[in-house]
Amino acid sequence: MRLSILLACGSLFAIYTADIAADERAAKAESTVRVVLENKNPFEASGVARIRKVDVGVDNVILLRLVNTSPFELDLREAKTSCGCIELRSELAVLSPDDECDLELRLHPEKNYAGSTWQQYISFEPKKRSEKTSPRVTIALIANLSGVFALRSDRILFVADEGVDNSSQNVVREIAICTTSPVSADTLELGGGDLLNLIDMELRPSDKEDEDCISILTMTMRSNDIPEAGFHTNLHITDPTTEQSRTVAISGIRRSPIRVVPTTLVCQSATESDSYVASGLLIRTRVNSTPTTDKTSSDSRPYLVAKVGNQAIPVEVVQSAENFCRIKLSVSDETYDAIFSDTTQVNCDFEITWHGARRTQTVVLKLSTL
């Protein structure tokens, strides 16, 4: 009865039995890699398996010829790996010094792996261990990846500030695309909805020496072209050779220079009184230098009014700085019963004046579930 050993990520591997015919295994093996395990010191031996080609997203079967020139007797049942995408099967349970064996190695690199070289390891614990030391034998797996087509980011956000003359301002975003043969960045096709016509795109090789498989897609959009209501669209990047496609979600928003965050404030019972409180931040992303005669604008502390319908909600600035303030809404028992009588969340309207700028904003006031 032959023994099979299954390697799984970061764990010891249990032996299971299977009848794997030698001719069937040889037929499945796409290549043979010879690995010599050499003694490095009294406690360590190692070898390197250099694999010329491994396809991403599929099973790759490699015949690993393991030659043990170290003085350690290896127990092939005691093994660890750096990745759960590695499976190893062997006819032997023990590999003695000055002996060799063939292992069936199955590699399945992730489809979205972004790199041209894949490095992993397999380690074996020796069969005989001393009480004080535990020698280790390691195989480094170094493989050249084929068919890589991965994005290092699949979301892009264009942001423009409201109240600013953005006619000459461009918002620039970049995405790194990793490709290896047969996928070529030179032949990638870009497509999607009509909103993409507002974005200038340029695909060029990375200028970094260690990123030979990386191309940079630069997207440029004028701030004024971002609709007031914002937008969302998808960019489809297609490789015509393999007919694979990758999608980038692209969004654009107009951001108020003064705003309450988060947009959902949680209302919960106050520990020091019988009322309820909700806390948030008022932030400012730029200084408005427009002259004003409003008395409140000369103060760095903001002036806020909060309402739920016609019901006023007291709001207090509990901490103030140049570009942000901590705010606290206080809801009495009577107001609480009125606004949350038949719902768990309501819209709260803010009127804000700060440094001469004025705006209104609606956030959600929500009951705490705790």
C-alpha positions in Angstrom: 0.0 0.0 0.0 1.5 3.3 -1.0 1.3 6.4 1.2 0.2 9.8 0.2 1.0 13.0 2.1 -1.2 16.1 1.8 0.2 19.5 2.6 -2.0 22.2 3.8 -1.2 25.8 4.8 0.7 26.1 8.1 -0.3 22.8 9.5 1.1 19.3 9.9 0.0 16.9 7.2 -1.7 13.6 7.8 -0.9 10.5 5.8 -3.7 9.1 3.7 -3.6 6.0 1.6 -4.1 6.0 -2.2 -3.1 3.8 -5.0 -1.2 6.0 -7.4 0.3 4.1 -10.3 3.8 5.2 -11.3 2.9 5.4 -15.0 -0.2 7.6 -14.2 1.8 9.9 -12.1 4.5 10.3 -14.8 1.9 11.0 -17.4 0.4 13.8 -15.3 3.7 15.4 -14.5 4.3 18.4 -16.8 8.0 18.7 -15.8 10.6 17.2 -13.5 12.6 19.3 -11.1 15.6 17.9 -9.2 16.2 19.2 -5.7 19.4 18.4 -3.8 19.1 18.7 0.0 22.4 19.9 1.3 23.6 20.1 4.9 24.1 23.8 6.0 24.9 23.3 9.6 24.2 20.7 12.4 20.7 21.9 12.6 19.6 22.7 9.1 19.6 21.4 5.5 18.0 23.0 2.5 17.5 22.9 -1.3 16.0 25.0 -4.0 13.3 23.9 -6.6 13.4 26.3 -9.5 10.4 25.8 -11.7 10.5 27.3 -15.2 6.8 27.8 -15.7 3.7 27.7 -13.5 0.2 28.8 -14.7 -1.9 30.9 -12.4 -5.4 29.8 -11.5 -5.0 26.1 -12.5 -3.4 23.0 -11.1 0.2 22.5 -12.2 1.7 19.0 -11.7 5.4 18.9 -11.1 7.6 15.7 -10.5 9.9 16.7 -7.7 13.0 14.4 -7.5 14.3 14.8 -4.0 17.9 13.9 -3.4 18.9 13.8 0.3 22.6 14.4 0.8 22.1 15.7 4.3 22.7 13.5 7.4 19.1 13.8 8.4 16.4 11.1 8.0 13.3 12.9 6.9 9.8 11.9 8.0 7.7 12.9 5.0 4.6 12.8 7.3 5.9 15.8 9.2 5.8 18.7 6.8 4.7 22.3 6.6 4.1 24.8 3.8 3.8 28.5 3.3 0.6 28.2 1.2 -2.5 26.0 1.1 -2.2 26.0 -2.7 0.5 23.3 -2.5 -0.2 19.6 -2.4 2.5 16.9 -2.2 2.2 13.2 -2.6 4.9 10.6 -2.0 5.4 6.9 -2.3 7.6 6.9 0.8 7.0 7.8 4.4 10.7 8.2 5.2 13.6 9.5 3.1 17.0 8.3 4.4 20.3 10.1 4.1 22.0 9.5 0.7 18.7 8.3 -0.8 16.3 9.9 -3.2 12.6 9.7 -4.1 10.0 11.2 -6.4 7.2 13.4 -5.1 4.2 14.6 -7.0 3.9 18.3 -6.5 0.7 20.1 -7.3 0.8 23.9 -7.4 -2.2 26.2 -7.7 -1.2 29.9 -7.6 -4.1 32.3 -7.0 -5.6 33.7 -10.1 -5.2 37.3 -8.8 -1.6 37.0 -7.8 0.2 40.2 -8.9 3.8 39.3 -9.6 6.0 37.4 -12.1 7.8 35.3 -9.6 6.1 33.0 -7.0 8.1 32.0 -3.9 6.9 29.5 -1.4 8.5 26.9 0.8 8.1 23.3 2.1 9.8 22.2 5.3 10.2 18.7 6.7 11.0 17.7 10.3 13.6 15.0 10.6 12.4 11.5 11.7 14.9 11.3 14.6 15.0 14.3 16.9 17.3 14.9 19.8 15.8 16.1 23.0 17.4 19.5 22.8 17.5 20.2 19.1 15.1 19.9 16.2 16.9 20.1 12.8 14.9 21.4 9.9 15.0 20.7 6.2 13.6 23.3 3.9 12.8 23.4 0.2 12.4 26.8 -1.4 10.0 26.9 -4.3 10.8 29.6 -6.9 8.5 29.6 -10.0 8.1 31.8 -13.0 4.4 32.6 -13.3 2.6 32.4 -16.7 -0.7 34.0 -17.5 -0.7 36.6 -14.8 -3.4 39.3 -15.3 -4.0 41.1 -12.0 -4.9 44.5 -10.7 -3.3 45.9 -7.6 -6.4 47.9 -7.0 -9.9 47.4 -8.4 -11.5 50.7 -7.1 -10.9 54.3 -8.0 -12.4 57.4 -6.5 -12.3 60.9 -8.0 -13.0 63.7 -5.5 -13.7 67.4 -6.1 -14.3 70.0 -3.5 -17.5 72.1 -3.8 -17.3 75.9 -3.8 -13.9 76.0 -5.5 -13.1 77.0 -9.1 -12.1 73.6 -10.4 -12.0 74.6 -14.1 -8.2 74.1 -14.4 -7.8 71.4 -11.7 -7.2 67.7 -12.7 -7.8 64.7 -10.5 -5.3 62.0 -11.3 -5.5 58.3 -10.2 -3.4 55.3 -11.1 -3.8 51.6 -11.2 -0.9 49.1 -11.4 -1.6 46.1 -13.8 0.6 43.0 -13.6 0.8 40.8 -16.7 3.0 37.9 -17.9 2.9 36.0 -21.1 0.7 35.2 -22.9 -1.1 38.2 -21.5 0.4 41.4 -22.8 -0.2 45.0 -21.6 0.4 46.2 -25.1 -2.8 44.6 -26.4 -5.1 45.2 -23.5 -8.5 46.7 -24.4 -10.3 49.3 -22.3 -14.1 49.7 -22.4 -17.2 50.6 -20.5 -20.0 53.1 -20.2 -20.3 56.6 -21.7 -19.0 58.3 -18.4 -15.6 56.9 -19.3 -15.4 59.5 -22.1 -14.9 62.1 -19.3 -11.7 60.4 -18.3 -8.3 60.5 -20.1 -6.5 57.2 -19.9 -2.9 56.3 -20.6 -1.2 52.9 -20.2 2.5 52.8 -19.9 5.2 50.5 -18.5 6.3 51.1 -14.9 9.5 53.1 -14.6 10.8 51.0 -11.6 13.5 48.5 -12.4 12.1 45.8 -10.2 8.6 46.0 -11.8 9.2 44.6 -15.3 5.8 42.9 -15.3 3.9 46.0 -14.2 2.1 48.6 -16.3 0.6 51.8 -14.9 -2.9 52.9 -16.1 -3.1 56.7 -15.4 -6.6 58.2 -15.4 -7.1 61.9 -15.4 -10.4 63.7 -14.9 -11.2 67.4 -14.6 -12.8 68.4 -11.4 -15.6 70.3 -13.2 -16.5 67.2 -15.1 -17.6 65.3 -12.0 -21.4 65.6 -11.8 -22.9 67.3 -8.7 -24.8 64.2 -7.9 -21.6 62.1 -8.3 -21.3 59.1 -10.5 -20.4 55.4 -10.6 -19.3 53.3 -13.6 -17.2 50.3 -14.4 -14.0 50.1 -16.5 -13.5 46.7 -18.2 -9.9 45.8 -19.0 -9.8 42.9 -21.5 -7.0 40.7 -22.8 -8.0 39.6 -26.4 -5.5 36.7 -26.4 -6.9 34.8 -23.4 -10.3 36.6 -23.5 -10.0 37.3 -19.8 -11.4 40.5 -18.3 -10.9 42.5 -15.2 -13.2 45.2 -13.8 -12.4 48.5 -12.1 -15.2 50.2 -10.2 -14.8 54.0 -10.7 -16.7 56.6 -8.6 -16.7 60.3 -8.4 -18.1 62.6 -5.7 -18.3 66.3 -5.0 -17.1 66.9 -1.4 -18.3 69.8 0.7 -15.4 71.6 2.4 -17.4 71.6 5.6 -19.3 68.4 6.6 -20.5 66.3 9.5 -19.1 62.8 9.8 -20.1 60.1 10.0 -23.2 60.4 8.0 -25.0 58.1 10.4 -25.0 59.3 14.1 -25.9 56.7 16.7 -28.2 57.9 19.5 -27.6 56.1 22.8 -28.4 56.5 26.5 -26.2 59.0 28.3 -24.5 57.7 31.4 -24.6 61.0 33.3 -28.3 61.9 32.8 -31.6 60.5 31.7 -31.2 62.0 28.2 -29.8 60.5 25.0 -26.7 61.6 23.1 -25.2 61.2 19.6 -21.6 62.3 18.9 -19.8 63.1 15.7 -17.2 65.3 14.0 -17.5 68.5 12.0 -14.5 68.7 9.7 -13.2 71.3 7.2 -10.9 70.5 4.3 -10.0 74.0 3.2 -10.0 77.6 4.6 -12.6 79.9 3.1 -11.0 83.3 2.7 -14.1 85.0 1.4 -14.8 88.2 3.5 -17.9 88.2 5.6 -19.7 90.5 8.1 -21.4 87.6 9.9 -20.4 87.8 13.6 -20.2 84.1 14.0 -17.7 83.7 11.2 -15.0 85.6 13.0 -15.0 82.9 15.6 -13.1 79.6 15.0 -15.9 77.8 16.7 -18.8 76.8 14.4 -22.4 77.7 14.7 -24.8 74.7 14.3 -28.5 74.2 14.3 -29.9 70.6 14.2 -33.6 69.6 13.5 -35.6 66.5 13.1 -38.6 67.7 11.1 -39.7 70.8 13.1 -38.2 69.4 16.3 -35.0 71.3 17.4 -32.2 69.1 18.7 -29.7 70.8 21.0 -26.1 70.5 19.5 -22.9 71.4 21.4 -19.3 71.8 20.3 -17.4 69.9 22.9 -13.9 70.4 21.4 -12.8 72.8 18.7 -9.7 73.1 16.6 -8.8 74.9 13.3 -10.1 72.3 11.0 -12.3 69.9 13.1 -14.7 70.0 16.0 -16.3 67.3 18.1 -20.0 67.8 18.4 -22.6 66.2 20.6 -26.4 66.1 20.1 -28.6 65.9 23.3 -32.0 64.3 23.0 -34.4 64.6 26.0 -36.8 61.8 26.9 -39.7 63.8 25.5 -38.0 64.5 22.2 -36.7 60.9 22.0 -40.3 59.5 22.4 -41.5 61.9 19.8 -39.0 61.3 17.0 -38.5 57.6 17.6 -42.1 56.7 18.3 -42.5 54.3 15.3 -39.0 54.1 13.7 -35.4 53.3 14.6 -33.8 56.0 12.5 -34.7 59.6 11.3 -33.2 62.3 9.2 -31.5 65.1 11.0 -30.9 68.4 9.2 -27.9 70.6 10.1 -27.4 74.2 9.3 -23.7 75.0 9.7 -21.8 78.3 9.7 -18.1 78.1 10.1 -15.3 80.6 9.0 -17.8 82.5 6.9 -18.9 79.3 5.0 -22.5 78.1 5.2 -24.1 74.9 4.3 -26.9 72.5 5.1 -26.4 68.8 5.5 -28.7 65.8 6.3 -27.4 62.9 8.3 -29.2 59.8 9.7 -29.9 59.7 13.5 -30.1 56.1 14.4 -31.0 54.2 17.6 -28.2 52.2 19.2 -28.7 48.4 19.2 -26.6 48.0 22.3 
